[in-house]
């Protein structure tokens, strides 16, 4: 997941904490943080092809879609985020069940 730009003056610990907040949004469905974290022109490069939203609305739609697809969804950050200037790469681990009850585990970058 490529995160919104984060000023380099923010401490790494604080910047990495952003991803725990994002993972919690997927796990709980609570997307109240979306407007405070994403600019209106933020674009997730891994978003579904049929999504024509951007910014907080896109994040909200992606979370809703993920939660519809996988029951008992739990998402967490694995390892430390890698920062390069104003871009960041982080690995998220996903655990849930599909509609047939099969356990699904995957990682996304």
ABEGO torsion letter per residue (X at the ends): XBBBBBBAABBAAAAAAAAAAAAAAAAAGBAAAAAAABBAABBBAABBAABABBEAAAAAAAAAAAAAABBGBBBBBBEBBBBBEABBBBBBBBBBBBAAGBBBBBBBX
